[in-house]
Amino acid sequence: MFKRDLALEKRWSKLLEGLKETIGKKPADLNGVLFLIGVQELGQGNRIFSKEQKQDLMHIAVCKVLSYDGFYELDYVDQDGWPHWKLVKELPHFDLLDQEKLLKIQVLEYFEKEYEIIID
C-alpha cells in the first residue's frame, strides 16, 4: 500500500534528533520512541520497568497513536494508573513495512498534537 516515503523518513530523522536533544539519547528505532511515548502516557516518571511492563508501555503507545485515526479509544485507567484501550475500528492488514510507516506517521502526529512540535 505505502511506498518508501523520503519526506516521511526526513521528518522521522528530525524527530529522532529532537528527542536526542530533549532526553540526551537518540532512540534507536521506532520501538524506542514507542517506549518513550508509553512512559509519557503512563505519567509515572522514568523508573525501572520489567520486560512485561515495557511491552505494556509500547502497547499503550501504539493504542494512543492509533487513536488519532479512530482505531482505539481509551477505555479506563486501572487502580495502578495504567491506561487500558479498546479497539473500536478494525486495523487494516499491512505488511511489516507498511505497519511501520503507519506507526511513524501516527507518532509524528502525536508529537505535533500533544507537544505542538511541527516536524517538517
Backbone hydrogen bonds, N-H to C=O, Kabsch-Sander energy under -0.5 kcal/mol:
donor,donor_aa,acceptor,acceptor_aa,energy
6,L,4,R,-0.7
9,E,5,D,-2.2
10,K,6,L,-2.1
11,R,7,A,-2.3
12,W,8,L,-2.8
13,S,9,E,-2.3
14,K,10,K,-2.0
15,L,11,R,-2.2
16,L,12,W,-2.5
17,E,13,S,-2.3
18,G,14,K,-2.5
19,L,15,L,-2.6
20,K,16,L,-2.0
21,E,17,E,-2.0
22,T,18,G,-1.9
23,I,19,L,-3.3
24,G,20,K,-1.8
33,V,29,D,-1.7
34,L,30,L,-2.8
35,F,31,N,-2.4
36,L,32,G,-1.9
37,I,33,V,-2.4
38,G,34,L,-2.6
39,V,35,F,-2.4
40,Q,36,L,-2.4
41,E,37,I,-3.0
42,L,38,G,-2.2
43,G,39,V,-1.9
44,Q,39,V,-0.6
47,R,45,G,-0.6
54,K,50,S,-2.4
55,Q,51,K,-2.0
56,D,52,E,-2.3
57,L,53,Q,-2.6
58,M,54,K,-2.0
59,H,55,Q,-2.0
60,I,56,D,-2.5
61,A,57,L,-2.2
62,V,58,M,-2.5
63,C,59,H,-2.7
64,K,60,I,-2.6
65,V,61,A,-2.8
66,L,62,V,-2.4
67,S,63,C,-1.1
67,S,64,K,-0.6
68,Y,64,K,-0.5
68,Y,65,V,-0.9
69,D,66,L,-0.8
70,G,67,S,-1.5
71,F,66,L,-2.0
73,E,86,K,-2.0
75,D,84,H,-3.1
76,Y,84,H,-1.6
78,D,82,W,-2.6
81,G,78,D,-2.2
84,H,76,Y,-3.1
86,K,73,E,-2.6
88,V,71,F,-3.2
89,K,71,F,-1.5
94,F,92,P,-0.8
99,Q,95,D,-2.4
100,E,96,L,-2.4
101,K,97,L,-2.2
102,L,98,D,-2.5
103,L,99,Q,-2.5
104,K,100,E,-2.5
105,I,101,K,-2.5
106,Q,102,L,-2.4
107,V,103,L,-2.8
108,L,104,K,-2.5
109,E,105,I,-1.9
110,Y,106,Q,-2.2
111,F,107,V,-2.1
112,E,108,L,-1.9
113,K,109,E,-3.0
114,E,110,Y,-3.2
115,Y,111,F,-1.2
116,E,112,E,-0.6
117,I,111,F,-1.9
118,I,116,E,-0.7
119,I,117,I,-0.6
120,D,118,I,-0.7
